[in-house]
Amino acid sequence: MKSRGKGLLFAGLGASLWGSAGVTGQVLMDNYHLPATALSVWRLILSGPLLLGYD
């Protein structure tokens, strides 16, 4: 894939994930009483290996 297309794909994917993460986090905090700190910890645990595994 060309660099421009890859950049547009990643920008769109990032925007979609950013928006859905906010909605998902709000649902988890409201309905399941998950503290914001626990949500942050899980986001870091899950995103760290993804970022380190991407080359």
All heavy atoms as a GROMACS GRO file, in nm:
protein
  406
    1MET      N    1   0.085  -0.117   0.000
    1MET     CA    2   0.000   0.000   0.000
    1MET      C    3   0.090   0.123   0.000
    1MET      O    4   0.192   0.127   0.067
    1MET     CB    5  -0.090  -0.003   0.125
    1MET     CG    6  -0.182   0.116   0.136
    1MET     SD    7  -0.288   0.113   0.281
    1MET     CE    8  -0.410  -0.002   0.228
    2LYS      N    9   0.049   0.224  -0.075
    2LYS     CA   10   0.128   0.345  -0.081
    2LYS      C   11   0.120   0.423   0.050
    2LYS      O   12   0.028   0.406   0.128
    2LYS     CB   13   0.080   0.432  -0.197
    2LYS     CG   14   0.107   0.371  -0.332
    2LYS     CD   15   0.075   0.467  -0.442
    2LYS     CE   16   0.107   0.401  -0.574
    2LYS     NZ   17   0.087   0.492  -0.684
    3SER      N   18   0.218   0.507   0.069
    3SER     CA   19   0.230   0.580   0.194
    3SER      C   20   0.109   0.669   0.221
    3SER      O   21   0.059   0.674   0.334
    3SER     CB   22   0.357   0.664   0.192
    3SER     OG   23   0.372   0.735   0.312
    4ARG      N   24   0.059   0.738   0.118
    4ARG     CA   25  -0.056   0.826   0.137
    4ARG      C   26  -0.181   0.747   0.175
    4ARG      O   27  -0.255   0.784   0.267
    4ARG     CB   28  -0.080   0.908   0.012
    4ARG     CG   29  -0.197   1.004   0.024
    4ARG     CD   30  -0.214   1.084  -0.104
    4ARG     NE   31  -0.336   1.158  -0.105
    4ARG     CZ   32  -0.350   1.281  -0.061
    4ARG    NH1   33  -0.246   1.344  -0.008
    4ARG    NH2   34  -0.466   1.342  -0.068
    5GLY      N   35  -0.205   0.639   0.107
    5GLY     CA   36  -0.322   0.556   0.136
    5GLY      C   37  -0.313   0.495   0.275
    5GLY      O   38  -0.414   0.485   0.347
    6LYS      N   39  -0.192   0.454   0.312
    6LYS     CA   40  -0.173   0.397   0.444
    6LYS      C   41  -0.197   0.502   0.553
    6LYS      O   42  -0.261   0.474   0.654
    6LYS     CB   43  -0.030   0.343   0.454
    6LYS     CG   44  -0.003   0.254   0.570
    6LYS     CD   45   0.138   0.198   0.559
    6LYS     CE   46   0.169   0.099   0.665
    6LYS     NZ   47   0.306   0.047   0.653
    7GLY      N   48  -0.152   0.624   0.528
    7GLY     CA   49  -0.174   0.732   0.623
    7GLY      C   50  -0.321   0.766   0.639
    7GLY      O   51  -0.369   0.787   0.750
    8LEU      N   52  -0.393   0.770   0.527
    8LEU     CA   53  -0.537   0.798   0.533
    8LEU      C   54  -0.612   0.686   0.605
    8LEU      O   55  -0.704   0.712   0.683
    8LEU     CB   56  -0.593   0.816   0.392
    8LEU     CG   57  -0.555   0.946   0.323
    8LEU    CD1   58  -0.601   0.944   0.177
    8LEU    CD2   59  -0.611   1.065   0.395
    9LEU      N   60  -0.572   0.563   0.579
    9LEU     CA   61  -0.634   0.450   0.647
    9LEU      C   62  -0.611   0.457   0.797
    9LEU      O   63  -0.705   0.441   0.876
    9LEU     CB   64  -0.578   0.319   0.592
    9LEU     CG   65  -0.626   0.192   0.661
    9LEU    CD1   66  -0.773   0.168   0.630
    9LEU    CD2   67  -0.543   0.073   0.617
   10PHE      N   68  -0.488   0.483   0.839
   10PHE     CA   69  -0.457   0.492   0.981
   10PHE      C   70  -0.526   0.611   1.047
   10PHE      O   71  -0.570   0.602   1.162
   10PHE     CB   72  -0.307   0.498   1.005
   10PHE     CG   73  -0.238   0.366   0.988
   10PHE    CD1   74  -0.103   0.361   0.958
   10PHE    CD2   75  -0.305   0.246   1.001
   10PHE    CE1   76  -0.038   0.240   0.942
   10PHE    CE2   77  -0.242   0.125   0.986
   10PHE     CZ   78  -0.108   0.122   0.957
   11ALA      N   79  -0.537   0.724   0.976
   11ALA     CA   80  -0.606   0.840   1.032
   11ALA      C   81  -0.754   0.811   1.053
   11ALA      O   82  -0.811   0.845   1.158
   11ALA     CB   83  -0.588   0.961   0.941
   12GLY      N   84  -0.816   0.748   0.957
   12GLY     CA   85  -0.957   0.711   0.970
   12GLY      C   86  -0.980   0.609   1.079
   12GLY      O   87  -1.075   0.618   1.158
   13LEU      N   88  -0.892   0.511   1.085
   13LEU     CA   89  -0.903   0.407   1.188
   13LEU      C   90  -0.882   0.467   1.327
   13LEU      O   91  -0.955   0.436   1.421
   13LEU     CB   92  -0.801   0.297   1.162
   13LEU     CG   93  -0.802   0.178   1.256
   13LEU    CD1   94  -0.934   0.103   1.245
   13LEU    CD2   95  -0.686   0.085   1.223
   14GLY      N   96  -0.785   0.555   1.339
   14GLY     CA   97  -0.759   0.620   1.467
   14GLY      C   98  -0.877   0.704   1.514
   14GLY      O   99  -0.913   0.702   1.631
   15ALA      N  100  -0.938   0.778   1.422
   15ALA     CA  101  -1.055   0.860   1.457
   15ALA      C  102  -1.172   0.773   1.501
   15ALA      O  103  -1.242   0.804   1.598
   15ALA     CB  104  -1.094   0.947   1.339
   16SER      N  105  -1.193   0.663   1.431
   16SER     CA  106  -1.302   0.572   1.467
   16SER      C  107  -1.280   0.509   1.603
   16SER      O  108  -1.372   0.500   1.685
   16SER     CB  109  -1.315   0.461   1.363
   16SER     OG  110  -1.348   0.515   1.238
   17LEU      N  111  -1.158   0.465   1.629
   17LEU     CA  112  -1.127   0.403   1.757
   17LEU      C  113  -1.134   0.504   1.872
   17LEU      O  114  -1.176   0.471   1.982
   17LEU     CB  115  -0.991   0.335   1.752
   17LEU     CG  116  -0.984   0.211   1.664
   17LEU    CD1  117  -0.841   0.159   1.656
   17LEU    CD2  118  -1.076   0.103   1.713
   18TRP      N  119  -1.090   0.626   1.845
   18TRP     CA  120  -1.096   0.731   1.947
   18TRP      C  121  -1.240   0.757   1.988
   18TRP      O  122  -1.273   0.765   2.108
   18TRP     CB  123  -1.033   0.860   1.893
   18TRP     CG  124  -1.026   0.970   1.993
   18TRP    CD1  125  -1.125   1.056   2.028
   18TRP    CD2  126  -0.913   1.007   2.071
   18TRP    NE1  127  -1.082   1.145   2.123
   18TRP    CE2  128  -0.951   1.117   2.150
   18TRP    CE3  129  -0.783   0.959   2.080
   18TRP    CZ2  130  -0.864   1.179   2.238
   18TRP    CZ3  131  -0.697   1.021   2.168
   18TRP    CH2  132  -0.737   1.130   2.246
   19GLY      N  133  -1.328   0.769   1.892
   19GLY     CA  134  -1.470   0.794   1.921
   19GLY      C  135  -1.536   0.678   1.991
   19GLY      O  136  -1.613   0.697   2.087
   20SER      N  137  -1.510   0.558   1.945
   20SER     CA  138  -1.574   0.442   2.007
   20SER      C  139  -1.518   0.414   2.146
   20SER      O  140  -1.589   0.363   2.233
   20SER     CB  141  -1.560   0.318   1.918
   20SER     OG  142  -1.425   0.282   1.904
   21ALA      N  143  -1.394   0.450   2.172
   21ALA     CA  144  -1.336   0.429   2.305
   21ALA      C  145  -1.404   0.518   2.408
   21ALA      O  146  -1.426   0.476   2.521
   21ALA     CB  147  -1.185   0.457   2.303
   22GLY      N  148  -1.441   0.639   2.370
   22GLY     CA  149  -1.510   0.728   2.462
   22GLY      C  150  -1.648   0.675   2.499
   22GLY      O  151  -1.687   0.676   2.615
   23VAL      N  152  -1.721   0.628   2.398
   23VAL     CA  153  -1.854   0.573   2.423
   23VAL      C  154  -1.845   0.446   2.507
   23VAL      O  155  -1.920   0.428   2.604
   23VAL     CB  156  -1.926   0.545   2.290
   23VAL    CG1  157  -2.057   0.473   2.312
   23VAL    CG2  158  -1.948   0.675   2.214
   24THR      N  159  -1.752   0.358   2.472
   24THR     CA  160  -1.735   0.233   2.546
   24THR      C  161  -1.694   0.260   2.691
   24THR      O  162  -1.745   0.196   2.784
   24THR     CB  163  -1.630   0.144   2.478
   24THR    OG1  164  -1.669   0.124   2.342
   24THR    CG2  165  -1.614   0.012   2.547
   25GLY      N  166  -1.603   0.353   2.710
   25GLY     CA  167  -1.561   0.388   2.846
   25GLY      C  168  -1.675   0.442   2.930
   25GLY      O  169  -1.689   0.409   3.048
   26GLN      N  170  -1.758   0.525   2.868
   26GLN     CA  171  -1.873   0.581   2.942
   26GLN      C  172  -1.971   0.471   2.980
   26GLN      O  173  -2.023   0.470   3.092
   26GLN     CB  174  -1.943   0.686   2.856
   26GLN     CG  175  -2.041   0.770   2.932
   26GLN     CD  176  -1.972   0.856   3.036
   26GLN    OE1  177  -1.868   0.915   3.010
   26GLN    NE2  178  -2.029   0.862   3.154
   27VAL      N  179  -1.995   0.377   2.891
   27VAL     CA  180  -2.085   0.265   2.922
   27VAL      C  181  -2.028   0.180   3.036
   27VAL      O  182  -2.101   0.142   3.128
   27VAL     CB  183  -2.110   0.178   2.796
   27VAL    CG1  184  -2.176   0.046   2.832
   27VAL    CG2  185  -2.193   0.255   2.695
   28LEU      N  186  -1.898   0.152   3.031
   28LEU     CA  187  -1.837   0.073   3.136
   28LEU      C  188  -1.843   0.143   3.272
   28LEU      O  189  -1.866   0.079   3.374
   28LEU     CB  190  -1.691   0.040   3.100
   28LEU     CG  191  -1.671  -0.061   2.989
   28LEU    CD1  192  -1.524  -0.068   2.950
   28LEU    CD2  193  -1.722  -0.197   3.029
   29MET      N  194  -1.822   0.273   3.272
   29MET     CA  195  -1.825   0.345   3.398
   29MET      C  196  -1.967   0.361   3.452
   29MET      O  197  -1.989   0.353   3.573
   29MET     CB  198  -1.757   0.481   3.382
   29MET     CG  199  -1.607   0.470   3.369
   29MET     SD  200  -1.522   0.628   3.377
   29MET     CE  201  -1.544   0.686   3.210
   30ASP      N  202  -2.064   0.384   3.364
   30ASP     CA  203  -2.202   0.404   3.408
   30ASP      C  204  -2.272   0.274   3.446
   30ASP      O  205  -2.334   0.265   3.552
   30ASP     CB  206  -2.284   0.474   3.300
   30ASP     CG  207  -2.246   0.620   3.283
   30ASP    OD1  208  -2.179   0.675   3.372
   30ASP    OD2  209  -2.284   0.678   3.179
   31ASN      N  210  -2.263   0.174   3.360
   31ASN     CA  211  -2.340   0.051   3.381
   31ASN      C  212  -2.270  -0.051   3.469
   31ASN      O  213  -2.336  -0.126   3.540
   31ASN     CB  214  -2.375  -0.014   3.247
   31ASN     CG  215  -2.466   0.074   3.163
   31ASN    OD1  216  -2.531   0.164   3.214
   31ASN    ND2  217  -2.468   0.050   3.034
   32TYR      N  218  -2.138  -0.055   3.463
   32TYR     CA  219  -2.063  -0.157   3.538
   32TYR      C  220  -1.982  -0.099   3.653
   32TYR      O  221  -1.906  -0.169   3.718
   32TYR     CB  222  -1.973  -0.237   3.443
   32TYR     CG  223  -2.053  -0.310   3.338
   32TYR    CD1  224  -2.063  -0.261   3.209
   32TYR    CD2  225  -2.120  -0.427   3.369
   32TYR    CE1  226  -2.137  -0.328   3.112
   32TYR    CE2  227  -2.195  -0.495   3.274
   32TYR     CZ  228  -2.203  -0.443   3.145
   32TYR     OH  229  -2.278  -0.509   3.052
   33HIS      N  230  -1.995   0.031   3.675
   33HIS     CA  231  -1.928   0.102   3.786
   33HIS      C  232  -1.777   0.078   3.788
   33HIS      O  233  -1.717   0.061   3.895
   33HIS     CB  234  -1.991   0.063   3.920
   33HIS     CG  235  -2.140   0.080   3.921
   33HIS    ND1  236  -2.200   0.204   3.916
   33HIS    CD2  237  -2.241  -0.009   3.921
   33HIS    CE1  238  -2.330   0.190   3.915
   33HIS    NE2  239  -2.359   0.060   3.918
   34LEU      N  240  -1.717   0.076   3.670
   34LEU     CA  241  -1.572   0.060   3.658
   34LEU      C  242  -1.506   0.196   3.685
   34LEU      O  243  -1.542   0.296   3.622
   34LEU     CB  244  -1.536   0.012   3.517
   34LEU     CG  245  -1.392  -0.022   3.490
   34LEU    CD1  246  -1.354  -0.150   3.563
   34LEU    CD2  247  -1.368  -0.038   3.342
   35PRO      N  248  -1.412   0.203   3.778
   35PRO     CA  249  -1.345   0.330   3.805
   35PRO      C  250  -1.261   0.375   3.686
   35PRO      O  251  -1.212   0.294   3.606
   35PRO     CB  252  -1.256   0.301   3.925
   35PRO     CG  253  -1.291   0.166   3.973
   35PRO     CD  254  -1.367   0.097   3.867
   36ALA      N  255  -1.244   0.505   3.674
   36ALA     CA  256  -1.167   0.561   3.563
   36ALA      C  257  -1.022   0.512   3.566
   36ALA      O  258  -0.962   0.491   3.460
   36ALA     CB  259  -1.172   0.713   3.568
   37THR      N  260  -0.967   0.493   3.684
   37THR     CA  261  -0.829   0.445   3.693
   37THR      C  262  -0.816   0.303   3.639
   37THR      O  263  -0.718   0.272   3.570
   37THR     CB  264  -0.778   0.451   3.838
   37THR    OG1  265  -0.870   0.382   3.923
   37THR    CG2  266  -0.763   0.594   3.885
   38ALA      N  267  -0.912   0.218   3.668
   38ALA     CA  268  -0.909   0.081   3.616
   38ALA      C  269  -0.922   0.080   3.465
   38ALA      O  270  -0.854   0.004   3.396
   38ALA     CB  271  -1.019  -0.002   3.680
   39LEU      N  272  -1.007   0.167   3.413
   39LEU     CA  273  -1.022   0.177   3.268
   39LEU      C  274  -0.892   0.221   3.203
   39LEU      O  275  -0.850   0.167   3.100
   39LEU     CB  276  -1.135   0.274   3.234
   39LEU     CG  277  -1.167   0.294   3.088
   39LEU    CD1  278  -1.211   0.163   3.024
   39LEU    CD2  279  -1.272   0.401   3.071
   40SER      N  280  -0.824   0.317   3.263
   40SER     CA  281  -0.696   0.365   3.211
   40SER      C  282  -0.590   0.256   3.214
   40SER      O  283  -0.513   0.241   3.119
   40SER     CB  284  -0.647   0.485   3.291
   40SER     OG  285  -0.737   0.591   3.277
   41VAL      N  286  -0.586   0.180   3.322
   41VAL     CA  287  -0.489   0.072   3.334
   41VAL      C  288  -0.512  -0.032   3.225
   41VAL      O  289  -0.418  -0.076   3.157
   41VAL     CB  290  -0.496   0.007   3.474
   41VAL    CG1  291  -0.421  -0.124   3.478
   41VAL    CG2  292  -0.441   0.102   3.578
   42TRP      N  293  -0.637  -0.072   3.202
   42TRP     CA  294  -0.667  -0.172   3.099
   42TRP      C  295  -0.636  -0.121   2.959
   42TRP      O  296  -0.587  -0.195   2.874
   42TRP     CB  297  -0.812  -0.218   3.109
   42TRP     CG  298  -0.829  -0.322   3.214
   42TRP    CD1  299  -0.893  -0.308   3.334
   42TRP    CD2  300  -0.778  -0.455   3.212
   42TRP    NE1  301  -0.883  -0.424   3.405
   42TRP    CE2  302  -0.813  -0.516   3.332
   42TRP    CE3  303  -0.705  -0.527   3.119
   42TRP    CZ2  304  -0.779  -0.647   3.362
   42TRP    CZ3  305  -0.671  -0.658   3.149
   42TRP    CH2  306  -0.707  -0.716   3.268
   43ARG      N  307  -0.662   0.007   2.936
   43ARG     CA  308  -0.629   0.064   2.804
   43ARG      C  309  -0.478   0.060   2.780
   43ARG      O  310  -0.432   0.030   2.670
   43ARG     CB  311  -0.682   0.205   2.793
   43ARG     CG  312  -0.832   0.210   2.776
   43ARG     CD  313  -0.883   0.351   2.770
   43ARG     NE  314  -0.839   0.415   2.646
   43ARG     CZ  315  -0.863   0.540   2.616
   43ARG    NH1  316  -0.932   0.616   2.697
   43ARG    NH2  317  -0.821   0.590   2.503
   44LEU      N  318  -0.400   0.091   2.883
   44LEU     CA  319  -0.255   0.088   2.868
   44LEU      C  320  -0.202  -0.054   2.852
   44LEU      O  321  -0.111  -0.080   2.773
   44LEU     CB  322  -0.189   0.155   2.989
   44LEU     CG  323  -0.204   0.306   2.997
   44LEU    CD1  324  -0.154   0.357   3.131
   44LEU    CD2  325  -0.132   0.372   2.883
   45ILE      N  326  -0.259  -0.148   2.928
   45ILE     CA  327  -0.216  -0.288   2.917
   45ILE      C  328  -0.244  -0.343   2.778
   45ILE      O  329  -0.162  -0.415   2.721
   45ILE     CB  330  -0.286  -0.373   3.025
   45ILE    CG1  331  -0.227  -0.341   3.162
   45ILE    CG2  332  -0.273  -0.522   2.995
   45ILE    CD1  333  -0.302  -0.404   3.278
   46LEU      N  334  -0.359  -0.308   2.722
   46LEU     CA  335  -0.395  -0.360   2.590
   46LEU      C  336  -0.325  -0.286   2.476
   46LEU      O  337  -0.293  -0.346   2.373
   46LEU     CB  338  -0.547  -0.354   2.571
   46LEU     CG  339  -0.627  -0.445   2.664
   46LEU    CD1  340  -0.775  -0.421   2.646
   46LEU    CD2  341  -0.592  -0.591   2.639
   47SER      N  342  -0.302  -0.157   2.491
   47SER     CA  343  -0.242  -0.081   2.382
   47SER      C  344  -0.090  -0.093   2.376
   47SER      O  345  -0.031  -0.083   2.268
   47SER     CB  346  -0.281   0.066   2.391
   47SER     OG  347  -0.225   0.125   2.506
   48GLY      N  348  -0.025  -0.116   2.490
   48GLY     CA  349   0.121  -0.127   2.492
   48GLY      C  350   0.175  -0.234   2.399
   48GLY      O  351   0.259  -0.206   2.312
   49PRO      N  352   0.130  -0.358   2.412
   49PRO     CA  353   0.181  -0.462   2.322
   49PRO      C  354   0.145  -0.436   2.175
   49PRO      O  355   0.223  -0.471   2.086
   49PRO     CB  356   0.111  -0.590   2.372
   49PRO     CG  357   0.078  -0.562   2.512
   49PRO     CD  358   0.050  -0.414   2.520
   50LEU      N  359   0.030  -0.374   2.150
   50LEU     CA  360  -0.006  -0.343   2.011
   50LEU      C  361   0.092  -0.243   1.951
   50LEU      O  362   0.135  -0.258   1.836
   50LEU     CB  363  -0.149  -0.288   2.004
   50LEU     CG  364  -0.261  -0.388   2.027
   50LEU    CD1  365  -0.395  -0.317   2.032
   50LEU    CD2  366  -0.261  -0.492   1.917
   51LEU      N  367   0.126  -0.141   2.029
   51LEU     CA  368   0.220  -0.041   1.977
   51LEU      C  369   0.361  -0.098   1.963
   51LEU      O  370   0.433  -0.067   1.868
   51LEU     CB  371   0.223   0.080   2.070
   51LEU     CG  372   0.098   0.168   2.067
   51LEU    CD1  373   0.106   0.274   2.176
   51LEU    CD2  374   0.083   0.232   1.931
   52LEU      N  375   0.402  -0.182   2.057
   52LEU     CA  376   0.536  -0.239   2.050
   52LEU      C  377   0.546  -0.344   1.939
   52LEU      O  378   0.652  -0.365   1.882
   52LEU     CB  379   0.573  -0.302   2.184
   52LEU     CG  380   0.594  -0.202   2.298
   52LEU    CD1  381   0.616  -0.276   2.428
   52LEU    CD2  382   0.711  -0.111   2.267
   53GLY      N  383   0.435  -0.411   1.908
   53GLY     CA  384   0.437  -0.515   1.805
   53GLY      C  385   0.428  -0.462   1.664
   53GLY      O  386   0.455  -0.533   1.568
   54TYR      N  387   0.390  -0.334   1.647
   54TYR     CA  388   0.378  -0.278   1.513
   54TYR      C  389   0.515  -0.237   1.462
   54TYR      O  390   0.592  -0.173   1.530
   54TYR     CB  391   0.284  -0.156   1.517
   54TYR     CG  392   0.272  -0.090   1.383
   54TYR    CD1  393   0.194  -0.147   1.285
   54TYR    CD2  394   0.339   0.028   1.354
   54TYR    CE1  395   0.182  -0.089   1.161
   54TYR    CE2  396   0.328   0.087   1.232
   54TYR     CZ  397   0.250   0.028   1.135
   54TYR     OH  398   0.240   0.087   1.012
   55ASP      N  399   0.544  -0.276   1.340
   55ASP     CA  400   0.675  -0.235   1.284
   55ASP      C  401   0.661  -0.144   1.168
   55ASP      O  402   0.575  -0.127   1.098
   55ASP     CB  403   0.761  -0.354   1.243
   55ASP     CG  404   0.690  -0.451   1.153
   55ASP    OD1  405   0.661  -0.415   1.039
   55ASP    OD2  406   0.667  -0.564   1.198
   0.00000   0.00000   0.00000
